[in-house]
Amino acid sequence: MKKIFFLCITTCIILGCQNTLKNNEINAIRQNYTEEEIHYYYDVVFGPEGLGNLFGVSDVKRVRVEKFQKEIKYHIQGHVDDERLAFTKSTFDTLAQLTSLKTFHVQDKKEANFLVIFTRKDELTVNHGIENTVFDTINFLNLIRGMGHNTTDKDGTIEMAYAISLVDVNLSQEKNLHVMLEEVTQGFGLGSDSYKYPNSIFYEGENYVGQLSNLDKRIIGLHYSPYIKAGLKKSEFYEAFKDILRKPTQKEELNNFENFIKQSKFSNTAIKMFCETAFTDSNEFIEESHIQKFVSDQLMVKSNDSMLIGSVITCLRKNIPYLSFNEPEPQYKGALHLSFNPFSNKDTLRISGSNRYCDKLIDYQLSYSDVFYNPKLSKKIGHKILVRNALNALGLNLGRKSKYYGDSDLLSYRKNDKITLSQYDQELLKLFFHPSLKSGMTRKNVLGVLQKYYNLHAILPLYKPYEKLEAHIKSLTLSKKAKEYIKNYLSGNDKIIKWGDEILVKTEGSPNSKDIKLLKNIIKNINRSIGEDKLFISNDSTPDELIDYKINYSTKKETPQIKSIKVIKYKETYPNTNEMKKLKAIISVYEKEPILRNKNLTANFIKSMLSTAEVTGVYANMPDNSIEITDWGKEVLQLIYHPTLHNGMEKKKILGILEKHNDFSSINTMTSTNHE
């Protein structure tokens, strides 16, 4: 992803507008513009610009049309030579023809509503006539080549635009002019990028085109056509053209994939592994699981010089011949695709792959991915887990655990000093990373192709989560108090919400030794009650991206309460379940009355683990300021965190299974409130 950004900030609160597309306007767009042009227009107008956290601000979310409504008066300043001056004037002349707006070059910047700046990086702190806006919060030292900014009124009309190009970076004049062409063009309200067309000025990857492509000109013309009004909402445009925008794949692409499948002969085991690991979650555009990969086959990879990472990259190169893994030269300033980030944590071997989804694209292609790893891992564990997480970061969903103990070296628990891949692993990678399998292809379409050549009904038995849960419940003997609590907990029509996998806990503020001792005691007792090590205290070197749980020891002495916040992510897992996964939780611990504070911390911690406001009797505070989970509290935790009970399962169904195999006739249900 290019490190050239166009930042679009409104000066007013976005208010509702009356610019809904009318039927005659929708019909006119359909008649005068191709589906390809409509699709690409949506990408570059409504997609977020990929700032990430590079400048200390979040991705810009574009929710409406923004455009100039009157003549543009542009002023050029800074390090302007004859070639830069002529090129910038020519750019505005071209855009004037495409938009039917009048453009004028003015000498006085006070008259301008579009400021073009050629500057050096060390001059960015100098007042260039830029207003006191979000620019003041940006770390300009991180700026790579250039960026843009505009301000709009409440109706989406652009009032002022800025385009900045750095002239002291390692770029030729030709590339420097490309930067200005992009920033000026995006300043007209088409502020995002796409990976779809390398010859486009809006291309997200590395290109340095010196002129607008025909497709660029068409979508600029659409933006300034009478059919598109300033302030038109993203949701309204999407609703009008969702039949076009929801087409994640072209028919010919599926045909290419089918030709590949027809010519190949994969084992049933490899097909099963593919079907269970190849698809990512649905999103607002693609309503079912789909393929998600990098659009480029030339990947820039950042790593250190350790032998561990070197062997992982060697393995990737050897087993994925369709992709090129290149480490950038030191002077390289382009975007990275895959980054390996070391951290040290003595308490856990957790390694996490973190994908950044490029959600400006309907196809949900990957933009870049991070793999966090512990450099102190032993080779027997580190090699395999690191390769597995690198493949996760490339689009596969291998997870941390697998059922393929005998068939897969990569996914099994077998320890090995060397990275080895079984025949089935190699087939999986050959199938998933083949160029004919495109990002955005849906599970339904892909399985439709595979079904023609493989008996998927025999390969993929129907997953029945409630049957597995029932088999576990049959073996349980619950105490009366546990039944009372569980019946109350499962009453209602909502679904199970709990933590999955391992949970990393981080302390913030100024906890004292007693605070840490209590926290460790809580974690130890919960882990012991669940029957597995699920909670871990992280250390200072653990990246925030890996933290699930923050305990904030605040200095606000005036407030004795403890606040617990949970954030839930919804995602489809199986046809009959919806997973609701906890992502982050924050407990703020205020420094007042230590004993009360510790009791409240304990209560809120367990409330958050169980996602309920009522935890009376689940635990007991001890005289030495520690805690113990009660016997029936352990029964509750063991049931809720048993691997057969999944997020998204309906509480009503679970209670029905429990009542089928346990006597609940004398158990009353109390009123319960979910813990928020």
Secondary structure by P-SEA (a helix, b strand, c coil): cccbbbbbbbccccccccccccaaaaaaaaacccaaaaaaaaaaaccccccccccccccccccbbbbbccbbbbbbbccccaaaaaaaaaaaaaaaaaacbbbbbbcccccccbbbbbcccccccccccccccccccccccccccccccccccccccccbbbbbbbccccccaaaaaaaaaaaaaacccccccccccccccccccccccccccaaaaaaaaaaacccccccccaaaaaaaccccccccccaaaaaaaaaaaaaccccaaaaaaaaaccbbbbccccccbbbbcccccbbbbbbcccaaaaaaaaaaaaccccbbbbbbcccccccccbbbbbbbbccccbbbbbbbcccccccccccbbbbbbccccccccaaaaaaaaaaaaaccccccccccccccccccccccccccccaaaaaaaaaaacccccccccaaaaaaaaaaccccccccccccaaaaaaaaaaaccccaaaaaaaaaaacccbbbbbbccbbbbbbcccccaaaaaaaaaaaaaaaaaaccccbbbbccccccccccccccccccccccbbbbbbbbbbbbcccccccccccbbbbbbcccaaaaaaaaaaaaaaaaaacccccccccccccccbbbbcaaaaaaaaaaacccccccccaaaaaaaaaacccccccccccccccc
